[in-house]
Amino acid sequence: MITHEQCLYWDQEDELKKFKDEFALPKNVIYLDGNSLGARPKKSLEVAQHIIAKEWGEDLINSWNKADWWGLPTRLGDKVAQLIGAEKGEVVISDSTTLNLFKVLSAAVKIQAEKFPERKIIVAEKDAFPTDIYIIEGFIDLINQGYQVELIDGADDLSRVLAKEVAVVVLSHVNYRTGYFYDMESINQQIHAKDALIIWDLCHSVGAVPMDLNQSNSDFAIGCTYKYLNGGPGSPALLWVNRKHRDQFWQPLSGWWGHKKPFDMAQHYEPANSIRRYLCGTQPIISMSLIECGIDIFLQADMQQIREKSLKLTDLFIQLVQQECAQFSFELITPLNHKYRGSHASYRHEFGYEIIQALIARGVIGDYREPEVLRFGITPLYLGFEDIWNAVQQLKQIMLNSEWKNERYLVRSEVT
């Protein structure tokens, strides 16, 4: 039996517990949705005030040079690079994950079309976050060159589709719904053995699990900064390109920020000889600047320690749900094997939406995903072992008291 006292002891021994003080968390709230929107770093308020009052308010347009607004996408990219196994000059922060997927997918397909014009299949996971599939479908419809998307059920289904004429594979490093964690290096080897290219969606893995894009010989990667990196609502996304691909093709959203000499105001586009060619238009400077607050916290921590604590916390959550709530028909859909588990735990339950709403009313914030999935994000820098204990106790009380049956939890909000 796991006890409350045991959880308190683990918190005392936790080498990462000091980082919780870096975040502004409401009192009496257990936040288990950092895999959807990360908590606010305390420093971000001060930074936002400085940018608005000083850089924008006083220095005005001079801040493009004086505060180096112009260099922000690559300067932040160099910091994120340290978390994903990339080098300086390989990562840019820009736009959204959705737009960045369109950019790198266009580049990957163009590269493949020149080498293997007969390859017309783009592979994605059936259970991928829908925007990835939507972008692939839109891209195929736009270019109208006979490409088709083929969806796989998961890692075990990849070999089947790779026997076909595959050009590009798009996979989520950690699945947004189940938390399944792909073995990046072995998947890359499998895909490259068939002369296909891989695009990794890092939205649910960057800041949650260790990775090395270069060592694993990945091709392209995109991902958001507002989940585990705590960049703020809708903060711009990351984009990484392997140096061997970077200059082979420029992305189709050829805006002036990606031009080789943007202030020459030339009439024709010439891409920058750097990762800047994957920029498009003027960036949202205030939102982008706040990303640095979260990244700097991560750079003070050890990614391997973060991973170890993540696994301990997810283990604890899973074990406590089994110990305290076994009679309530929660079906775990997250892998038990550490090798294949990201940093959230997901359960299927017929009344998942209502249960999550009842939890939120009790101050335990998780989230719901169709179909019938309760999802609990584990963010080691600001969650402790007692938090997990208390969250499961609240879940238990909701089920024992049938609180989820309250009529107010039956009405679905526009954002679920």
N, C-alpha and C positions, 0 to 999 in steps of 0.2 A: 504493500500500500504506500502510495506517495502521500505525504502529509504537508500541511501548511508550513510547519516548522522546517521541513526539509527544503522547501522553496526559499524560505528566508535565509537559510544557511548558504544555499547556492548564490543568492544575491550578494551576500557578504563576500564571497570568494570571487565574484565576477570582476575580471580585469577591465571590462569595458563599461562598467556602471557609471564612471565619471562623465561619460559623454552625454548622459541623459540631461545634464544641466545645460547643455548647449542648445536645447530645444525648448520652445514655448508651447507647453502642453496644458490644456485646461485642467483644472482641479476636478477630481472625481470622474475622470474619463480614462478608460483603457482603450487606446487607439490601435486597432487591429486592421487598419485599412491603409497602411503606408505603402502597400503594393499598388494602390490606386492613386493616392495623393499623399506624398510625404508630409510629415509635420514641419512646422516653420522653424528654421534656425533662429535663435534669438537675435543674432547679428543682422538678420535681413531687414529688420525695421530701421535700424541705424543706417544701413547702406542705402535703403530706399529713400530715406529722408535726405541723405547727402546728395544723392543723384538728382533728386527733384529740386531741392533748395539751392545747392551749390552748382553742380555741373550743368543742369538745365536752367535753373533760376538765375544764376549770376553769370556763369561763363558762356551760356547760350551756345551758339554754333561753334564757338572756339573749342568746345569739349570733344569734337571729332578728333582734334589733334591733342589738346591739352590733357584730356582724360583717356586718350586712345580708344575712343569708341570704335574707331575703324578697325582696330586690331583685336577687338574683343572676341569675335568668333574663333579665331585661331589661338589666341592666348588661353581661352577656356578649353579649347580642344586639346592643347598640350597638357593641361591638368587632367582632363578626363582620360587621356592616353595612358596615364600611369595606373589607372584602374582596370584597363582592358587589355593590357599587353601590347600596346602600340608605342610608336616612337613619336618624338616631336615632329610636327609638320605632316602628320598622317590623319589627324582628326579635326573636324570643323564642327562648331555648334551653329545650327541654322534651322529655321523653319520648323516644321513638325515631323514626327516620324512618318506620317502618311506621305507628305511631299518628298521626304528624303528617300523613301522606298521607291517612289516613281523615278527619282533621279538615278539611283544606282541600278534599278531594274532596267532602265533604258540603256545605261552604259553596258551592263552585263550582256543584254541581248544583242547589242550592236557588236560587241567583241566576238560573241559566239557566231553571229551571222556571217562574219568575215571568214571564220575558220571552218564552220560547219553549217552551211546554208540549209542543209536538209533537216536540221534539228528545229522542231517547232513546238516542243512541249515545255511548259513552265510548271513546275511542281510546287504545291503548297500543302500544308497539313489541313485536313478537313476541320479540325478543331482549333485552327489558328484564330487569333483575334480577327474579327471579320474585316477590318479595314485593309488588312494585307490581301485578302482575297478580292475585295472590291477594287483595289488599285490594280491588281493583276488583270482582272476582267476589263477594267476601263482602258488599261494600256493596250491590251490585245485588240479591243474594239477600235482604238484610235489609230494604230498603225496598220490594221487591216492587211496583214501579210500571212494569214493562215495559221497563226499560233493558236494554241489551245491550252487551257489550264487543266491539270490533272491533280486531284486531291487524294492524299494518302491518309490512312488511319493512324499512322504513327511510325516510329522508327522501324518496327518489324516489317512494315509494308514498303519501305524505301527500295529494297533490292528489286522488288517486282517492277516498279515503275522505271527504275534505272536501266532495265533491259530494253527500254524503248528509246526513241530519239529525243532525249532530254537536253535542253539547252541550259536552263537555270533552275535551281532549287531555292525556295524561300522557306526558312524554318524559324520558329521562335525558340530561342535558346532555352527558355523556361516557358512552358505552356501557361497561358494566362488563367485558364480555368482549373486544370488539374494540378498544376505545379510540377509536371513532369520535366525533368532536367536532361537535355540531350548531352551526350558525350561528344563535345565539339570536335576533338581531334579525330576520333574514329569515324564520325559521320563525314568529315571533310575528306578523309582518305577514301571512303566508299564512293563519294560523289566524284572526286577527281580521277579515280580509277576508270570512270566512264566518260571522262573528258567534259564533265559538266561543271558549272560554276555555282557557288553557294553564297547566298545572302542571309546573314543572321539578323534576326530581330531580337535586340537585347533589352526590350522594355522591362521585362520581369527578371532580368538577371544582372544588369549593371548595378553595382553597389550591393548586390545580394550574394553573388557567388564569385569565386575567383575565375579568371579566364585569361587566356593569352592568345590574342588574335593572330599575331605574327608566328609564334611558335607552332600553333596548330595549323598554319598555312591556310587561313581563311581568305576569302576573296573580298567581300563587302560586308559592312555591318551598319545598322541604324538602330536608334533606340531613344526613348524619352529620358528627360532629366528630372521630371517632377514626381517620380515614384520614390525609389530608394535613395536617390541623390538629393531629394528635398529641395528642388529648384523653384517650386512655386507653381500655382495653377497654370497649366498650359505653357510652361517655360519651354524655350526652343530645344530642339532635339539634337542628338549627336549623329555624325556621319563619318564612317571610316572606310578608306579604300586602301587595299594592298598596293604598295608602291609599284609593283609590276603591272598593275592595271591602270593606275591613276591617269596617265597621260595618253592612253590609247584612244580615248573618246571623251568629249565633253558632254555633260548632261544637258538635256533638251531645254531646261528652263534657264536659258542663257541670258540672265539679267546682268546688269552693269557691275554688280559687286563681284562677279566671277570673271570679269574682263582682265586681260593682262595689264592694260594701262587704262583703268576706268576714268581717270581725270583728263585723258587726252580727248574725250568726247568723240571718239572715232565713230564713223558711220557704220562700220561692220564689226562683228564680234570676233574677238581673238581670245581664247581661253587663257587664264593664268597658268603659268608653269608650276603649279603647286596645288595643294588641296583646296585653295580658294576657288578653283574652277567649279567646285560643287556648291558655292554660294549662288544666290539668285538676286534678290533685291534688298533694299534697306532693311536692316534688322531691328527688332523691338528692343531697344537698348535698356530700358528700365527692367523689363522682365528678364532679359538675358543677364544683366549684371547681378541679379540676385542668385543665380545658379552658383556663383563662386562661393557663397556662404556655406552651402551644403557640401560642395566638393572639398573645400578646405578642411572641414571636419573629418571627412573620410581619409584625407591624406595624412591626418594625425594618427589614424588608427591602422591596425594591421588587418589586411583583408582575410588572411587565413584565420585569425582570431574571430573575425566577424562571422566567417563561415562556420566555425566550430560552435559558436554560441547559437547561431541560427539553427543548426541541427539539434542542439540540446533543447532549445525552446520548442521547436516543432515536435520533437520526440515527446516532450512533456505535455504539450497540448493534446497530441494524439492519445497518449497513455491516460491522461486525465479524463478525456471524453469517454474512453472505454471504461474507466474505473467508476466515474460518477454518472454517466448518462447511457449506459449500455442498453437500458430497456426502452430507449426512445427512438430506435430505428434510424440512427444516423449512419449513412453509408460512406465510409472513407473512400475518396477517389484519388487521393494523393499517394504516390509511391512510398512504401515503407523503407525501401532500400535507399540508403543515403546517396548512393551514386546517381540515382535518378530523381532526387527530390530537390526542388528549388527552395524558396523561403516563404512559402505559404502552405496552409493546410486547408483542404476543401472537402466538404461533405455534401452528399445529396440527401435531401429530405423533401417529402411531398409538400410540406408547408414551409419551405425554406425562406421565402420572402417574408412571411408573417413573423417567423422566428427572429430573423435579422432585425425587423422593425421593433420587436419587443426588446431585443438586446440593446439597440440604440437608445430606447427609452430608459433603460437602466444604466446608460453611460458606457456601454461596451460597443464600440463602433467597428463592425465588420462590414462586409458588403455581400450583395446577392448577384448571381449571374445565372441566366437561363441556360439549361433547364434545371430548375430546382436545386441550385448549388449555393451553399453558404460558404463564403471564402474568408479566411482569416490570415491577414498578412503579418508576418513576423519580421520586425525591424530591430535587429540586435542593439543598435546604438541608443535607442530610447525605450526599449521594453525589457522588463526583468522577469524573473521566474515567479515572483509573487503576483505580477500582473496576469500571468497565464493562469495561475491558480484561481485568482479572483474572477477572471473572465469565465472560466468553466463553471465555477460555483453559481454565477449569475445565470448561465445557460441552464444549469440544472434546476434552479428555482423557477425559471420560465416554463420549463417542461412539466415540472411537478404541479405547478399552479395553473397550467393551461393558459398562461397569459397571452400567448400568441393568438388565441381565439377572439380576442377583443376586436370589435368591429372596426375600430380605427386603423388596425393593421391590415385590413382587407383592401383598403383604397390605395392603389399604387401611384406613387409620384411619377412625374415624367422621367426623372433620372432615378434608376433603380440600382 
